[in-house]
Each structure stands twice: as C-alpha cells, then as structure tokens.
Amino acid sequence: MSLFLSVVPVSEAVATVHRLAGLVPHETVPLAEACGRVLAADVHADVDIPGFTRSVMDGYAVRAADTTGAGDAVPAMLTLRGRILMGKTADQPVKPGECCYIPTGGILPEGTDAVVMAENTEPFGDNILVKKPVAHNENVLQYNEDFKKGETVLSRGRRLSAQDVGILAAVGCADVPVTRKPKIGILSTGNELVPVTETPKIGQVRDVNSYVIAAFVSDHECIPVTYGIVRDDRATFEAALARAVGECDAVLISGGSSKDDRDMAAAVIAQRGEVLIHGVAIAPGKPTIIGRCGTIPVIGLPGHPAATFIVIVVIVRHLLDDMTGSAAPEPVTVTAKLAMNVPSTKGREDYIRVSVRDGIATPLFGKSGLLNTLAKSNGVIRIPAESEGIETGRQVEIILW
C-alpha cells in the first residue's frame, strides 16, 4: 500500500460534499419552538400588514399642510377634537385646522395625513400649539406598507431568529415548516484515546475531537450522535460504522484517516460503499477522507484537534448546511495588517491561526497537534494554493471563529 496521498484541491472537496449531501425531510413545529430552525418553505403574509394606516408616535394626528411654517416663535394653533382610543376609529373626520390626540399604534383618523410628536406641541386651552412642521405621511405607517397579503415574508433556507419568529406570529404562522434536524454520527478512533473523565497515562490522550465535532454539529442545527471511543480493531470499527450508518444521516470519523499501514477507515468505507477522495490539498487536514456508504456521506477527519477544526470549518460545514437546506451566510471576516511573514507551500491551501487585536493579525504558528493555538486564536488566514506566502505589513482577510 502506498504511503502517499493523492490529494485534490479544496474546491473539489467542497464540490464533492455538495454532491453527497441530501436534504433531509421536513417537519412542522409549533411557533414557540421554531427559533434556530431552518425554514423548509416560503412563508407568505395571510393579511395586509398593517391592515390600517396607523401612528408610530404618541402625538397629534393633523393635516401636514396645517403645520407649514410652524416654529417655536410662531406655532401653528389647531383645535383639539378629542382622542383616538386604541383599536377604535374616530367618530368623524378631522377638518382643516383641527387635530386629534393619537397614541402609538392608533388608527389615523380620516382627514389627517401625518402625526406631530407630542414633545413638539403645547396645550393652549382647547387648542394645541404645534412648534414644528411635519411632512405628508410623517410618523405614519401606511396600510400594507409592511407586508401585502400574499407577499413572501420569509424564504426557505432561512435559519430563524427571534425577530423572524415575531414576523411569523404577525402573519399567523402558528405551525412552522422546518427541515428535520439531521443526525450526524461521530466516531472517535484510536487506542490512545481515553474518556475526558480519565487521567491520561503515558501514550494516552483525552478524546477531544468528539466534543469539538459535536459542538460544531449542534451549532449548525444538526443532532450529534456519539458512538464513543472505537479501538483500532477492524471488526470493532466495522460494527461501529455499520451502526452509525444505519442510524444517522451522515457520519464523521475522527482519526484513522492517515494513509499508513494501520489505516483501515478508507478500506472499510470502500468495502461498504465508495471512497471518493482520500487527501485534500489543505494544511492542516491533508489526510481527509470523503466517501459514502450507500447514500450516507462519510467523512474521515484528521486526529489532531486543530486539523479537525479547520476541516469542519472549511469543508464539513457545507455538508451540514446542505442537509438542513440552510442558506447559511459565509463566515464572518475582517481585515487586518499582518504582524510577520507567513510562508506557505505552493500547491495547497494553508490555514494559519491568528490572534487579531487592534487591527493587527499575529500568526500563531504551531503543529496541528497543539491545542493552545486554538485557545489563543480568534480566526485564521487562508493562503491560496497558488501563493508562496504573505509578507509582513500586508492587509489580509481573517476568517473569524
């Protein structure tokens, strides 16, 4: 068996997981449980919103023309014709030279076209002195200005925020169509691994990756299903993978992706399905496996936590977003000045962890097995495959964690 990987560009790896991803079925959840879920269908307004022209301020409903030229020195004097009660219409139209008190959300009375803020007025007997002019429609929300009946208010693929839930309530969407949360199986492989509750002995390390992966999966509206630590035994690994493939919508394997004499992940995936990629031109993360068992995507991740995190951010997130149907935005980026030279090997994408502070990006060089660079960094620089590095002082784009 060759010890060398046949690597592909990152773009090909991403395109492959897009092809592998299958959208999971939809389900309906109560509105109160919809926040954070991914909308599975467009939602339309069932009524005009607002269904009436209303005030957006406490003040006085007026004809804008009656306030022209009003000021502190020479205010416009209007006759007060009562108050508008919430949810009630005025008994009669407001005539020129008149006004009505109106609360925020009150129905604008016939004959008026604007609202003067209460703080720009002063009572004067049965009159109101207006000290500041208003324009036509000022401080007024017009009939169906927000949403028209039948208009799309939220589109499928949107991950619902608290604000979105409010919009769904406004259009009467009590039962929300969402994508079912995909189940993502997580296998941690290696004889050297011990549970986090144990103190490692010489040659042992705690299982870090399953927790990193599970947290990332949860953050992308999927359900992590962990299968514990799988020892480097083919029969044990085959049984664990078979169970995960049978119970989940995708499987992520931590460790066992390196192409050496102990490697069995690629062989078992190939036996049960197909290995599409074994090796990606990315650092860290080169020995990544992308394959499938039947229709279930299976991705083998590097064993080192830093490498694992880079691969799930750069590649695996596309699989998760496609499965949920999420129209997820690209990662948040900022620009900063590079504090020192960053060398790179031409032909692969390098992801260098950095600490960004006060507009300066300081690279945190370290081997992929180090955890401290993850703790100290708040983002990474992507160095394209065609580049041989970036010089000190250059403005660079930082992908924030």
Steps between C-alpha positions, in 0.01 A plus 500: 500500500633842404576734789428806284166669461352602166383845602231714336442876528276631778250619238461141374451371854229760563331419167503131594325552835241717324425206267485256790266707715136405492233731641331330794117487523291784634290519813271751668570652840301739719596866461635506856759234404601646162787729601830372364338255258539515122188599309396229254256704290426861417257670738253757365299771668144386557375858542610852416737634768409739641135460413444872559700823490632564849717729706853402600521774765302639791383839383234674293350395169500801269487615141866560413404812308364655821850490657691671219734767643432406862777577749572595859450870432189464287333163569202370303186497715260211439168423666510178703216263403537227763705183520540187292457187713712192424319269260228758432438729205412871532131588519534753219762633260749760619447830322765752390634691800419213738697212659443190713719350769621157381708234682766286335319238294177699484291505182565821308169688476351597165606846390854477644822390334774544763574491874677771698707362789356599839830662605470745210167631624354696791140510630330841484148481636293296255776534242838345429800711405717320243862620516647290222360428151446144374500364147234287331508146653752599768482274809238288323507137386283461193252222433694184386827696497668218696371193312230456240269199519662210313849654509791274599613610844765233564666268246588133535850428620497781755618413847233656715599770747297645785400787266385248238280327756331837559435536127354149484267589786389815315398299193319234702752217442430295813642177355834553334640278220864425580766256390539203732828521687738251336663242727877507466685196631837567664761226543830564682762243408831414662651274766660804658169670584345506846177666621522857629424370849824301511853624567716405200796272554818509296405460133136589559296814422147604589235480229477864394375476143162341566408800717635754248308333218180458703500867598552608140227264378254634759580857401398414144154375597590132487481234770834346601484128574820382666607137493781526750862402454561233234819301537738428211346163426342439162206295622419753772530788254284326239228436757504860625491644149218265397294609798565871437418473130176319584389758756626835364478727197879547481803370689816683608799288603769659714845346449599207283521706181881498467620279217730257676507130576258538792241690299176311461238777476541546125503124442183441701319793337600365157380152598160631609469766230747728325796722584477806276792697642791405725720803534424872470754773419442678828720558803422397760266219395667333202394135571125573492278223358173570319282205407162341543344178623191451289341846499656608831791747476802391706791736569822394665664784691859537624570402858658827613240746637632807317498314168155362572363845574642647179347221290154529655505879454626490141334182366256327736287810561389487136368148551307599813351813343391310188336226705294752698427710191652798677583806293784555745706815461871482437719516811552843654823663383704807591813654354817560699869571448726197519753523786762269345581300189292187441665243271290249307552200275380562148237252387297479822271730696650593833283610793710686756350569842531863606421729789341824380520806721487873421517434126814280526496129415768302682558148363504219756731247344474153640462136411150367432517298822521809718185613680633832628487663156125434489455660841713804418370560147178671394526429129706370210666635188437307181804488274398394146663196340675715238672716764837443665417713800409849618742772604498706818282811486257370238128549558348153528151361537436314824231233526375541856420196714 
